[in-house]
Amino acid sequence: MRDTFDYLGEGHTLTGYVARQSLISAASPPTALLGEGKLASAFQNRSLDGDINSTLFRQVRELGPSADIFLIDLLSDRLGVYALPDKTYITNSRELRASGRLGSLEKGPSLIKFGTEKHFNLWKRAADKLVASINEVGLRERTLVMETPWASRTDTGEEVVSFRGMSASEAGELYRPYYTHLRRRGLLSKRLPDKLAVSSLTHKWGPEPYHYAPPAYEWMRDEILGAF
């Protein structure tokens, strides 16, 4: 969803951005079990450190009162989480695995996969905590959930490789109850039309099920700017 910001034009400032931090991990206390490990880029290090330290709720408290829009994107939840020995959770991200930090654990953590009953139950509690935090800072009427069905094809017809064996249609079914839960909690939600859920070979990060062609980002831009 960060790519959408580039389509908003002048006059908009990105005051906060939480990347690669699933909601279960964000609602979990920080963990001190994962030792040290450095990655190739500053962005990757910031993302992983943010996940380990569960920074989302702090940003909501600090930046929420002055923000014009709070945009929620559930993309990182697809990764699932690891349950750690200290009863905290960490996102099963590429950055975490590449950092080697899991190797500092005496016992290997258990993976809780996205879409399973256990994951959804943990996620619902985390989502309710987020909604409560949004309400506390008066951000509810400025919050938008963006539902983004995955792309199986590019805008020129090529097949998009599935993510960790998860097809676009499978992802759509797995995500459905998660989005439904947020709508039932009263958050405004907008769903990208299926006809716009196409990727692009020329996307700056390459074709992926969640990397879209320009018309999708233009649609999201219009929905964001017209929502409040």
C-alpha positions, -999 to 999 in steps of 0.1 A, spaced: 0 0 0 30 23 4 31 26 -34 -2 44 -34 13 73 -16 33 82 -48 0 87 -66 -14 112 -41 4 142 -56 18 173 -39 4 186 -6 5 152 12 30 141 37 37 105 49 39 111 86 42 75 96 46 41 79 48 6 95 61 -20 71 64 -58 74 47 -58 108 17 -82 110 -11 -72 134 -5 -101 158 31 -92 162 23 -55 165 -1 -62 194 24 -85 211 49 -71 237 84 -66 223 107 -95 225 143 -95 238 151 -131 226 162 -124 190 197 -112 194 216 -92 168 216 -94 131 221 -69 102 205 -69 68 215 -54 35 194 -22 36 184 4 62 148 -1 53 150 -39 60 167 -32 93 141 -6 103 112 -29 93 126 -59 113 135 -38 143 100 -22 142 85 -57 142 106 -70 171 98 -39 191 61 -38 182 60 -1 171 26 1 155 6 11 185 31 36 196 29 53 162 -9 53 165 -7 70 199 19 95 188 8 104 153 -29 95 153 -42 127 169 -27 149 142 -31 126 112 -57 133 85 -59 97 73 -49 64 88 -48 37 62 -49 0 71 -35 -26 48 -34 -63 59 -8 -75 34 18 -84 60 -6 -107 79 -3 -132 50 31 -141 64 19 -157 96 37 -154 129 62 -173 150 52 -180 186 84 -174 207 93 -190 240 86 -157 260 50 -159 248 54 -131 223 49 -132 185 70 -122 155 61 -119 119 74 -147 96 90 -121 73 118 -125 47 138 -100 68 135 -121 99 147 -153 82 175 -135 64 188 -119 96 196 -152 112 181 -141 145 159 -171 149 192 -191 153 198 -174 186 168 -193 202 176 -224 222 144 -240 209 129 -235 174 97 -214 175 64 -227 162 49 -212 131 12 -201 131 1 -199 95 -22 -172 81 -58 -183 77 -57 -211 103 -82 -210 132 -54 -203 157 -40 -174 136 -75 -158 131 -83 -160 168 -51 -143 177 -55 -118 150 -91 -109 161 -78 -100 196 -50 -79 180 -75 -62 157 -98 -54 186 -69 -39 204 -61 -17 173 -97 -5 170 -96 4 207 -64 24 202 -79 41 172 -109 51 192 -87 64 221 -69 89 199 -100 100 180 -89 85 148 -119 63 140 -136 87 116 -103 92 97 -94 54 93 -98 35 61 -92 -2 55 -81 -9 19 -91 -44 8 -69 -55 -21 -76 -88 -39 -45 -103 -53 -35 -104 -90 -31 -136 -109 -22 -119 -142 -3 -88 -154 -19 -61 -175 -2 -77 -205 -15 -112 -198 15 -130 -181 8 -152 -152 19 -139 -118 39 -164 -96 20 -173 -65 33 -162 -31 47 -191 -10 23 -214 -29 -7 -193 -22 -27 -184 -53 -47 -152 -57 -80 -170 -53 -68 -188 -22 -56 -156 -7 -90 -140 -13 -108 -167 6 -84 -166 35 -85 -128 38 -123 -127 37 -130 -132 74 -102 -108 84 -118 -79 64 -152 -89 76 -141 -86 112 -128 -50 107 -160 -40 90 -181 -55 118 -160 -34 142 -173 -3 124 -142 7 103 -148 21 69 -135 -3 42 -131 -1 5 -124 -30 -19 -104 -28 -50 -126 -40 -79 -115 -74 -93 -110 -60 -128 -83 -37 -114 -65 -65 -95 -38 -70 -121 0 -67 -117 26 -52 -141 59 -63 -155 71 -27 -152 62 -23 -115 93 -9 -97 94 -39 -74 85 -64 -101 53 -84 -107 38 -99 -76 2 -107 -66 1 -75 -45 21 -52 -69 -5 -36 -91 -6 -17 -124 -12 21 -123 -51 19 -127 -53 1 -93 -33 27 -75 -52 55 -92 -85 39 -80 -70 37 -45 -59 73 -46 -94 85 -55 -110 64 -28 -85 77 -2 -90 113 -11 -127 110 -14 -133 90 18 -131 119 43 
